[in-house]
Amino acid sequence: MVTGWQVTPHHQDPVTAGLTGTASRHSPREPVIANGRTQPVRLRQGRGTLGVPAPEPCANHQDPVTTSHLTGGEPETVAKARTAARGRATRFKGDTVTSPASGGDLPDYAPIPRSALGPALNDQGYYVGRVERNLYYVTDGVYQSAFLTTPDGVVLFDAPPTIGGNLRRAVDEIAAAEGVSNRVTHLVYSHHHSDHAGASFLFDGDVTRIGHEETRRLLLRDNDPARPLPEVTFADRYTLQVGGERVELAWHGPNHSPDNIYIHFPDHDTLMFIDVVNAGWVPIYNTNLSEDVIGYMGAPDIALAYPWTHFICGHLGRLATRDDVAVHQAYIADIEASSKEALATVDPVPFYVAAGENAWAGVKAHLDAVTDRAAAPVIAKYTGVLAAADIEVFTRTTTFAIMQSLRLDSGPSGPVHP
């Protein structure tokens, strides 16, 4: 159980109620959803780019997605087509946008499922909660960090700049409450990206930094003083032992980034793995801005192979569960299946004919049509299930990335000319 300090604790068991056939450490590939009644998805048919008729959306999945896994959710189908404007930002031609539009001008986004939200933040803008025993996580509602208190000092895992100085405040708060040292002795990089490591410089002095060998290489390249180089590096596995506590670090190949590692706390029933699964939310643009699509898609299976109950995913407010990983897998699998079907059924020839000598216009029109066809049923299916599923650009760009990986990595990229 996660408990909070000086703030209102968040809901209990946010996504476990009502799921059947969810992935577990024994069977990570089992279906996630098996309840509810099927409801047809009604989507618009219109004219496509360059005057080519837009293809019908794929109807490639029979299993309904329900809200029964959400806190207080009923086992009913929530797939529903959104309006065309929902999830699309207002365009200001020729204007410099310096602040968000007023509330009345915002798109009519779907309500955020209550289970997707994390705990309330304190007056300083952060929440620190106990994961298990002396392992804690810190969030500002968008980013997450973690730390482990030991008799020999504190081990910090990532230092997002949006949390920044609140990391020190969170450590001090827990150390004072628990009567332990607040001295940070070690800092572990999950990967090299600045949005998760850009406040590392705040912890200077006698701090040992640890990261994958590729993390060091990339930080040398980036030459960012806010992210000091790790002194301790490893290739595949590293066991960190501090003050009687043990943390297992492992690299299982590129995924979100070339150096993103799995951080396992075997004595705390916890896995920390960043920037792949967002607890209760869809990935943002292009598979969470990931560099290796195949590695990104395969990473949840690796995560589920570890024994854990608590999952620190690096973003948003709450911890993730095994069910969150399973729902994420279902979402990605639906995109993959829908993309395969769209690639097989959308005829590229009319788009190139309509484009004439402008070959790139033909490419754009064809790939846009494939992406739209593949993404539409997934957006409809997961709206109300995963937060921000109705912000269409997220699913569309993730669909485009997966569709392109199918073409370029898995093959074939298209029919072979006779």
BADO-90752 format. One record per residue (C-alpha): z, x, y; residue number from 1; residue in three letters. Coordinates in nm, 4 decimals, padded with zeros to 6 digits, always signed. Layout:
! residues N
       zz       xx       yy  nr rest
        Z        X        Y NUM  ALA
...
! end
This chain:
! residues 418
       zz       xx       yy  nr rest
 +00.0000 +00.0000 +00.0000   1  MET
 -00.0752 +00.1172 +00.3507   2  VAL
 +00.2030 +00.0769 +00.6009   3  THR
 +00.1879 +00.1215 +00.9746   4  GLY
 +00.4010 +00.2813 +01.2393   5  TRP
 +00.4907 +00.0961 +01.5619   6  GLN
 +00.1901 -00.1319 +01.5347   7  VAL
 +00.1078 -00.4523 +01.3541   8  THR
 +00.0060 -00.3731 +00.9943   9  PRO
 -00.3308 -00.5009 +00.8821  10  HIS
 -00.4090 -00.7593 +00.6166  11  HIS
 -00.3338 -00.7137 +00.2487  12  GLN
 -00.6016 -00.6599 -00.0188  13  ASP
 -00.8927 -00.7287 +00.2174  14  PRO
 -01.1805 -00.7460 -00.0301  15  VAL
 -01.0442 -00.7795 -00.3793  16  THR
 -00.9886 -01.1536 -00.4088  17  ALA
 -01.2576 -01.3378 -00.5976  18  GLY
 -01.4941 -01.0539 -00.6914  19  LEU
 -01.6105 -01.0598 -01.0501  20  THR
 -01.7816 -00.7751 -01.2261  21  GLY
 -01.6970 -00.5262 -00.9525  22  THR
 -01.7531 -00.1591 -00.9981  23  ALA
 -01.4586 +00.0358 -01.1284  24  SER
 -01.3861 +00.3887 -01.2311  25  ARG
 -01.4965 +00.2876 -01.5814  26  HIS
 -01.8156 +00.0975 -01.4993  27  SER
 -01.9501 +00.1773 -01.1514  28  PRO
 -02.2849 +00.0079 -01.2119  29  ARG
 -02.1636 -00.3408 -01.3071  30  GLU
 -02.2838 -00.6303 -01.0895  31  PRO
 -02.0719 -00.7037 -00.7872  32  VAL
 -02.1283 -01.0736 -00.7305  33  ILE
 -02.1464 -01.3430 -00.9942  34  ALA
 -02.0112 -01.6565 -00.8275  35  ASN
 -02.1511 -01.9199 -00.5983  36  GLY
 -02.4552 -02.1408 -00.5791  37  ARG
 -02.7987 -02.0176 -00.4935  38  THR
 -02.9322 -02.1282 -00.1584  39  GLN
 -03.2936 -02.0695 -00.0621  40  PRO
 -03.3554 -01.8459 +00.2379  41  VAL
 -03.5844 -01.9965 +00.4972  42  ARG
 -03.7655 -01.7415 +00.7067  43  LEU
 -04.0395 -01.7746 +00.9627  44  ARG
 -04.4007 -01.7084 +00.8809  45  GLN
 -04.6066 -01.5818 +01.1669  46  GLY
 -04.8784 -01.3478 +01.2765  47  ARG
 -04.8381 -00.9817 +01.1999  48  GLY
 -04.9295 -00.6762 +01.4042  49  THR
 -05.2976 -00.6346 +01.4920  50  LEU
 -05.3672 -00.9972 +01.4075  51  GLY
 -05.2991 -00.9561 +01.0354  52  VAL
 -05.0916 -01.2437 +00.8930  53  PRO
 -04.7325 -01.1432 +00.8328  54  ALA
 -04.6452 -01.1366 +00.4601  55  PRO
 -04.3957 -01.3747 +00.3121  56  GLU
 -04.0469 -01.2262 +00.2745  57  PRO
 -03.9675 -01.0967 -00.0725  58  CYS
 -03.7713 -01.3252 -00.2984  59  ALA
 -03.6631 -01.0523 -00.5320  60  ASN
 -03.2980 -01.1335 -00.5982  61  HIS
 -03.1546 -01.4328 -00.7775  62  GLN
 -02.7865 -01.3445 -00.7526  63  ASP
 -02.6172 -01.5084 -00.4538  64  PRO
 -02.3861 -01.3149 -00.2268  65  VAL
 -02.0712 -01.5113 -00.1589  66  THR
 -01.7748 -01.4917 +00.0704  67  THR
 -01.5278 -01.5256 -00.2143  68  SER
 -01.4332 -01.1550 -00.1910  69  HIS
 -01.3253 -01.1913 +00.1721  70  LEU
 -00.9687 -01.2697 +00.2656  71  THR
 -00.9380 -01.6468 +00.2598  72  GLY
 -01.3014 -01.6747 +00.1583  73  GLY
 -01.4461 -01.9583 -00.0447  74  GLU
 -01.6918 -01.9051 -00.3322  75  PRO
 -01.9950 -02.0331 -00.1471  76  GLU
 -02.3288 -01.8817 -00.0605  77  THR
 -02.3541 -01.7403 +00.2905  78  VAL
 -02.7170 -01.6275 +00.2924  79  ALA
 -02.8702 -01.7739 +00.6036  80  LYS
 -03.1619 -01.6696 +00.8167  81  ALA
 -03.0635 -01.5669 +01.1670  82  ARG
 -03.2539 -01.6420 +01.4828  83  THR
 -03.5147 -01.3932 +01.5924  84  ALA
 -03.3140 -01.2812 +01.8950  85  ALA
 -02.9934 -01.2109 +01.7069  86  ARG
 -02.9177 -00.8429 +01.6769  87  GLY
 -03.1858 -00.7301 +01.9213  88  ARG
 -03.0809 -00.5707 +02.2463  89  ALA
 -03.2164 -00.6963 +02.5759  90  THR
 -03.4918 -00.4760 +02.7173  91  ARG
 -03.4802 -00.3604 +03.0784  92  PHE
 -03.8252 -00.2287 +03.1574  93  LYS
 -03.8079 +00.0546 +03.4073  94  GLY
 -03.4317 +00.0206 +03.4595  95  ASP
 -03.1610 +00.2727 +03.3857  96  THR
 -02.8929 +00.1062 +03.1766  97  VAL
 -02.5510 +00.2318 +03.2848  98  THR
 -02.3245 -00.0342 +03.1378  99  SER
 -02.3344 -00.3128 +02.8786 100  PRO
 -02.4818 -00.6445 +02.9772 101  ALA
 -02.2393 -00.9173 +03.0724 102  SER
 -02.0900 -01.1255 +02.7950 103  GLY
 -02.3288 -01.4115 +02.8596 104  GLY
 -02.6318 -01.1856 +02.8034 105  ASP
 -02.5197 -01.0394 +02.4702 106  LEU
 -02.7052 -01.1450 +02.1561 107  PRO
 -02.5508 -01.4255 +01.9565 108  ASP
 -02.4085 -01.2056 +01.6838 109  TYR
 -02.2545 -01.3540 +01.3719 110  ALA
 -01.8731 -01.3542 +01.3600 111  PRO
 -01.7213 -01.0398 +01.2096 112  ILE
 -01.5606 -01.1168 +00.8715 113  PRO
 -01.1848 -01.0868 +00.9146 114  ARG
 -01.1682 -00.8584 +00.6110 115  SER
 -01.3863 -00.6019 +00.7902 116  ALA
 -01.1345 -00.5491 +01.0695 117  LEU
 -00.8643 -00.2872 +01.0687 118  GLY
 -00.5120 -00.2840 +01.2076 119  PRO
 -00.4228 -00.3309 +01.5729 120  ALA
 -00.4118 -00.0146 +01.7808 121  LEU
 -00.1069 +00.0880 +01.9799 122  ASN
 -00.1002 +00.1230 +02.3584 123  ASP
 -00.2389 +00.4761 +02.3360 124  GLN
 -00.5429 +00.3562 +02.1427 125  GLY
 -00.4726 +00.4662 +01.7875 126  TYR
 -00.3161 +00.3507 +01.4629 127  TYR
 -00.1471 +00.5798 +01.2112 128  VAL
 -00.0716 +00.4417 +00.8680 129  GLY
 +00.0753 +00.5690 +00.5454 130  ARG
 -00.1842 +00.5871 +00.2700 131  VAL
 +00.0560 +00.6992 +00.0012 132  GLU
 +00.3792 +00.8965 +00.0269 133  ARG
 +00.3158 +01.1826 +00.2712 134  ASN
 -00.0577 +01.1203 +00.3196 135  LEU
 -00.1512 +00.9352 +00.6403 136  TYR
 -00.4678 +00.8239 +00.8122 137  TYR
 -00.5409 +00.7841 +01.1834 138  VAL
 -00.8024 +00.5568 +01.3397 139  THR
 -00.9187 +00.4519 +01.6832 140  ASP
 -01.1032 +00.1564 +01.5313 141  GLY
 -01.4324 +00.3462 +01.5063 142  VAL
 -01.3464 +00.6892 +01.3609 143  TYR
 -01.0891 +00.8068 +01.1064 144  GLN
 -00.8987 +01.1247 +01.0317 145  SER
 -00.6210 +01.2022 +00.7835 146  ALA
 -00.3287 +01.4388 +00.7475 147  PHE
 -00.0842 +01.5482 +00.4816 148  LEU
 +00.2713 +01.6485 +00.5684 149  THR
 +00.4328 +01.9215 +00.3595 150  THR
 +00.7460 +02.1402 +00.3777 151  PRO
 +00.5186 +02.4246 +00.4918 152  ASP
 +00.3336 +02.2329 +00.7628 153  GLY
 +00.0637 +01.9736 +00.8198 154  VAL
 -00.2856 +01.9765 +00.6693 155  VAL
 -00.5397 +01.7946 +00.8895 156  LEU
 -00.8653 +01.6509 +00.7554 157  PHE
 -01.1345 +01.6196 +01.0236 158  ASP
 -01.0789 +01.5978 +01.3978 159  ALA
 -01.3041 +01.3347 +01.5593 160  PRO
 -01.3237 +01.3791 +01.9361 161  PRO
 -01.2925 +01.0031 +01.9964 162  THR
 -00.9414 +01.0256 +01.8518 163  ILE
 -00.8885 +01.3654 +02.0123 164  GLY
 -00.5380 +01.4191 +02.1484 165  GLY
 -00.4140 +01.1129 +01.9645 166  ASN
 -00.4298 +01.3186 +01.6456 167  LEU
 -00.1519 +01.5361 +01.7804 168  ARG
 +00.0411 +01.2280 +01.8918 169  ARG
 +00.0044 +01.0708 +01.5473 170  ALA
 +00.1232 +01.3879 +01.3732 171  VAL
 +00.4175 +01.4184 +01.6113 172  ASP
 +00.5075 +01.0531 +01.5611 173  GLU
 +00.5164 +01.0803 +01.1827 174  ILE
 +00.6879 +01.4188 +01.1809 175  ALA
 +00.9658 +01.2876 +01.4043 176  ALA
 +01.0082 +00.9718 +01.1978 177  ALA
 +01.0104 +01.1590 +00.8667 178  GLU
 +01.2041 +01.4646 +00.9797 179  GLY
 +00.9313 +01.7136 +00.8791 180  VAL
 +00.7436 +01.9911 +01.0566 181  SER
 +00.4672 +01.8892 +01.2974 182  ASN
 +00.2998 +02.2313 +01.2853 183  ARG
 -00.0643 +02.2049 +01.1764 184  VAL
 -00.1310 +02.4953 +00.9404 185  THR
 -00.4661 +02.3957 +00.7851 186  HIS
 -00.7707 +02.1982 +00.8970 187  LEU
 -01.0345 +02.0859 +00.6466 188  VAL
 -01.3881 +02.0034 +00.7597 189  TYR
 -01.5532 +01.7226 +00.5620 190  SER
 -01.8854 +01.8406 +00.7077 191  HIS
 -02.0158 +02.0082 +01.0204 192  HIS
 -02.1079 +01.7093 +01.2400 193  HIS
 -01.9470 +01.7132 +01.5818 194  SER
 -01.8497 +01.3467 +01.5782 195  ASP
 -01.6035 +01.4275 +01.2978 196  HIS
 -01.5079 +01.7827 +01.3934 197  ALA
 -01.5455 +01.8046 +01.7712 198  GLY
 -01.1705 +01.8025 +01.8432 199  ALA
 -01.0990 +02.0873 +01.6023 200  SER
 -01.0500 +02.3264 +01.8954 201  PHE
 -00.7372 +02.1330 +01.9970 202  LEU
 -00.5617 +02.2857 +01.6980 203  PHE
 -00.5737 +02.6543 +01.7706 204  ASP
 -00.3354 +02.9358 +01.6959 205  GLY
 -00.2458 +03.0158 +01.3380 206  ASP
 -00.4550 +02.7406 +01.1759 207  VAL
 -00.6588 +02.8104 +00.8634 208  THR
 -00.9885 +02.6225 +00.8688 209  ARG
 -01.1558 +02.5361 +00.5395 210  ILE
 -01.5066 +02.4092 +00.4707 211  GLY
 -01.8099 +02.4354 +00.2514 212  HIS
 -02.0165 +02.7517 +00.2834 213  GLU
 -02.3017 +02.5443 +00.4269 214  GLU
 -02.0618 +02.4081 +00.6887 215  THR
 -01.9985 +02.7615 +00.8087 216  ARG
 -02.3709 +02.8387 +00.8179 217  ARG
 -02.4474 +02.5244 +01.0181 218  LEU
 -02.1601 +02.5835 +01.2594 219  LEU
 -02.2847 +02.9367 +01.3161 220  LEU
 -02.6216 +02.7853 +01.4003 221  ARG
 -02.4736 +02.5215 +01.6309 222  ASP
 -02.2549 +02.7756 +01.8163 223  ASN
 -02.0169 +02.5068 +01.9401 224  ASP
 -01.6801 +02.6394 +02.0618 225  PRO
 -01.5271 +02.2980 +01.9973 226  ALA
 -01.5824 +02.3545 +01.6245 227  ARG
 -01.4430 +02.6957 +01.5271 228  PRO
 -01.5830 +02.8467 +01.2084 229  LEU
 -01.3959 +02.7949 +00.8814 230  PRO
 -01.2282 +03.1121 +00.7601 231  GLU
 -01.2115 +02.9877 +00.4006 232  VAL
 -01.5333 +02.8659 +00.2408 233  THR
 -01.6419 +02.7638 -00.1080 234  PHE
 -01.9643 +02.6856 -00.2931 235  ALA
 -01.8784 +02.4123 -00.5439 236  ASP
 -01.5037 +02.3544 -00.5767 237  ARG
 -01.1842 +02.4625 -00.4066 238  TYR
 -00.8228 +02.3715 -00.4743 239  THR
 -00.6037 +02.3696 -00.1644 240  LEU
 -00.2334 +02.4097 -00.2395 241  GLN
 +00.0142 +02.3857 +00.0467 242  VAL
 +00.3872 +02.3150 +00.0299 243  GLY
 +00.3747 +02.1878 -00.3273 244  GLY
 +00.0818 +01.9523 -00.2559 245  GLU
 -00.2645 +01.9773 -00.4092 246  ARG
 -00.6020 +01.8704 -00.2682 247  VAL
 -00.9293 +01.9101 -00.4576 248  GLU
 -01.2419 +01.9799 -00.2499 249  LEU
 -01.5842 +01.9502 -00.4134 250  ALA
 -01.9497 +01.9649 -00.3182 251  TRP
 -02.1840 +01.7603 -00.5369 252  HIS
 -02.5075 +01.8180 -00.3485 253  GLY
 -02.6443 +01.6984 -00.0151 254  PRO
 -02.6012 +01.3353 +00.0888 255  ASN
 -02.5248 +01.2306 +00.4448 256  HIS
 -02.5522 +01.5960 +00.5404 257  SER
 -02.6244 +01.9125 +00.3416 258  PRO
 -02.2553 +02.0077 +00.3429 259  ASP
 -02.0669 +01.6772 +00.3100 260  ASN
 -01.7850 +01.7194 +00.0565 261  ILE
 -01.5567 +01.4983 -00.1530 262  TYR
 -01.1862 +01.5391 -00.0731 263  ILE
 -00.9668 +01.4158 -00.3569 264  HIS
 -00.5907 +01.3710 -00.3391 265  PHE
 -00.5053 +01.3362 -00.7098 266  PRO
 -00.1322 +01.2930 -00.6474 267  ASP
 -00.1935 +01.0290 -00.3789 268  HIS
 -00.4502 +00.8116 -00.5605 269  ASP
 -00.6927 +00.8671 -00.2708 270  THR
 -01.0462 +00.9894 -00.2072 271  LEU
 -01.1782 +01.0899 +00.1345 272  MET
 -01.5576 +01.0886 +00.1605 273  PHE
 -01.7218 +01.0511 +00.4982 274  ILE
 -02.0271 +00.8742 +00.6398 275  ASP
 -02.1677 +00.6998 +00.3331 276  VAL
 -01.9715 +00.3780 +00.2782 277  VAL
 -01.8429 +00.1861 +00.5810 278  ASN
 -01.5544 -00.0354 +00.4709 279  ALA
 -01.6754 -00.3934 +00.5127 280  GLY
 -01.9703 -00.3011 +00.7373 281  TRP
 -02.3379 -00.2169 +00.6938 282  VAL
 -02.4548 +00.1401 +00.7498 283  PRO
 -02.5856 +00.2055 +01.0981 284  ILE
 -02.9352 +00.3374 +01.1653 285  TYR
 -03.1273 +00.5126 +00.8868 286  ASN
 -02.8673 +00.5099 +00.6083 287  THR
 -02.5865 +00.6103 +00.8435 288  ASN
 -02.8061 +00.8805 +01.0014 289  LEU
 -02.8205 +01.0603 +00.6682 290  SER
 -03.0417 +01.3591 +00.6016 291  GLU
 -03.0903 +01.3160 +00.2258 292  ASP
 -03.1712 +00.9573 +00.1280 293  VAL
 -03.1636 +01.0134 -00.2478 294  ILE
 -02.8333 +01.1993 -00.2192 295  GLY
 -02.6952 +00.9239 +00.0032 296  TYR
 -02.7938 +00.6522 -00.2433 297  MET
 -02.6423 +00.8375 -00.5393 298  GLY
 -02.3189 +00.9433 -00.3695 299  ALA
 -02.1212 +00.6195 -00.4329 300  PRO
 -02.1562 +00.6675 -00.8099 301  ASP
 -02.0029 +01.0126 -00.7736 302  ILE
 -01.7231 +00.8701 -00.5587 303  ALA
 -01.6475 +00.5991 -00.8150 304  LEU
 -01.6263 +00.8572 -01.0922 305  ALA
 -01.3080 +00.9903 -00.9313 306  TYR
 -00.9789 +00.8126 -01.0019 307  PRO
 -00.8539 +00.6554 -00.6792 308  TRP
 -00.7287 +00.3350 -00.5221 309  THR
 -00.7471 +00.4268 -00.1509 310  HIS
 -01.0697 +00.5439 +00.0145 311  PHE
 -01.0854 +00.7111 +00.3569 312  ILE
 -01.4465 +00.6606 +00.4655 313  CYS
 -01.4364 +00.8162 +00.8129 314  GLY
 -01.5350 +00.5130 +01.0193 315  HIS
 -01.3969 +00.1836 +01.1466 316  LEU
 -01.0416 +00.0594 +01.1222 317  GLY
 -00.9250 +00.0134 +00.7690 318  ARG
 -00.9222 +00.1984 +00.4409 319  LEU
 -01.1863 +00.1084 +00.1847 320  ALA
 -01.1399 -00.0116 -00.1727 321  THR
 -01.3443 +00.0250 -00.4890 322  ARG
 -01.4791 -00.3231 -00.4213 323  ASP
 -01.6058 -00.2078 -00.0808 324  ASP
 -01.8006 +00.0687 -00.2522 325  VAL
 -01.9416 -00.1819 -00.5016 326  ALA
 -02.0587 -00.4187 -00.2273 327  VAL
 -02.2193 -00.1241 -00.0472 328  HIS
 -02.3992 -00.0308 -00.3689 329  GLN
 -02.5259 -00.3870 -00.4078 330  ALA
 -02.6574 -00.3848 -00.0496 331  TYR
 -02.8417 -00.0557 -00.1017 332  ILE
 -02.9740 -00.1673 -00.4415 333  ALA
 -03.1085 -00.4863 -00.2854 334  ASP
 -03.2865 -00.2838 -00.0171 335  ILE
 -03.4344 -00.0526 -00.2795 336  GLU
 -03.5590 -00.3393 -00.4987 337  ALA
 -03.6944 -00.5302 -00.2000 338  SER
 -03.8714 -00.2177 -00.0727 339  SER
 -04.0364 -00.1562 -00.4093 340  LYS
 -04.1631 -00.5124 -00.4153 341  GLU
 -04.2904 -00.4962 -00.0589 342  ALA
 -04.4705 -00.1673 -00.1229 343  LEU
 -04.6366 -00.3172 -00.4285 344  ALA
 -04.7451 -00.6424 -00.2659 345  THR
 -04.8347 -00.5691 +00.0970 346  VAL
 -05.2027 -00.4752 +00.1095 347  ASP
 -05.2536 -00.1874 +00.3578 348  PRO
 -05.6320 -00.2275 +00.3911 349  VAL
 -05.6385 -00.5143 +00.6453 350  PRO
 -05.4110 -00.3201 +00.8806 351  PHE
 -05.6360 -00.0142 +00.8830 352  TYR
 -05.9472 -00.2280 +00.9209 353  VAL
 -05.7936 -00.4091 +01.2185 354  ALA
 -05.6879 -00.0785 +01.3773 355  ALA
 -06.0385 +00.0638 +01.3679 356  GLY
 -06.0511 +00.4267 +01.4743 357  GLU
 -05.6822 +00.4298 +01.5733 358  ASN
 -05.5486 +00.5453 +01.2362 359  ALA
 -05.1881 +00.5729 +01.3545 360  TRP
 -05.1952 +00.2117 +01.4716 361  ALA
 -05.2941 +00.1151 +01.1188 362  GLY
 -05.0095 +00.3210 +00.9741 363  VAL
 -04.7592 +00.1608 +01.2096 364  LYS
 -04.8775 -00.1921 +01.1424 365  ALA
 -04.8763 -00.1435 +00.7661 366  HIS
 -04.5326 +00.0214 +00.7446 367  LEU
 -04.3814 -00.2255 +00.9921 368  ASP
 -04.5058 -00.5110 +00.7740 369  ALA
 -04.3606 -00.3526 +00.4600 370  VAL
 -04.0281 -00.2899 +00.6345 371  THR
 -04.0071 -00.6428 +00.7750 372  ASP
 -04.0873 -00.7973 +00.4400 373  ARG
 -03.8323 -00.5832 +00.2565 374  ALA
 -03.5507 -00.6135 +00.5114 375  ALA
 -03.5625 -00.9865 +00.5894 376  ALA
 -03.4047 -01.1212 +00.2681 377  PRO
 -03.1362 -00.8498 +00.2728 378  VAL
 -03.0376 -00.9328 +00.6309 379  ILE
 -03.0154 -01.3002 +00.5389 380  ALA
 -02.8189 -01.2348 +00.2207 381  LYS
 -02.5514 -01.0108 +00.3724 382  TYR
 -02.4968 -01.1816 +00.7072 383  THR
 -02.1382 -01.3062 +00.6912 384  GLY
 -02.0590 -01.0735 +00.4027 385  VAL
 -02.0929 -00.7277 +00.5597 386  LEU
 -02.0123 -00.7004 +00.9276 387  ALA
 -02.3116 -00.6365 +01.1568 388  ALA
 -02.5634 -00.7283 +00.8870 389  ALA
 -02.7266 -00.9524 +01.1464 390  ASP
 -02.7852 -00.6580 +01.3809 391  ILE
 -03.1312 -00.6325 +01.2358 392  GLU
 -03.2143 -00.2818 +01.3515 393  VAL
 -02.9485 -00.1363 +01.1199 394  PHE
 -03.0862 -00.2904 +00.8009 395  THR
 -03.4464 -00.2468 +00.9141 396  ARG
 -03.4083 +00.1269 +00.9792 397  THR
 -03.2110 +00.1792 +00.6589 398  THR
 -03.4827 -00.0136 +00.4744 399  THR
 -03.7490 +00.2036 +00.6379 400  PHE
 -03.5661 +00.5217 +00.5333 401  ALA
 -03.5273 +00.4043 +00.1720 402  ILE
 -03.8841 +00.2735 +00.1575 403  MET
 -04.0159 +00.6071 +00.2847 404  GLN
 -03.8038 +00.7937 +00.0302 405  SER
 -03.9559 +00.5776 -00.2423 406  LEU
 -04.3032 +00.6695 -00.1158 407  ARG
 -04.2440 +01.0370 -00.0492 408  LEU
 -03.9688 +01.1455 -00.2887 409  ASP
 -03.9954 +00.9157 -00.5896 410  SER
 -04.3680 +00.8427 -00.5675 411  GLY
 -04.6287 +00.7298 -00.5942 412  PRO
 -04.6998 +00.7048 -00.2221 413  SER
 -04.9840 +00.4635 -00.2907 414  GLY
 -05.2875 +00.3987 -00.5066 415  PRO
 -05.5103 +00.6955 -00.5927 416  VAL
 -05.8647 +00.6612 -00.4612 417  HIS
 -06.1147 +00.6481 -00.7439 418  PRO
! end
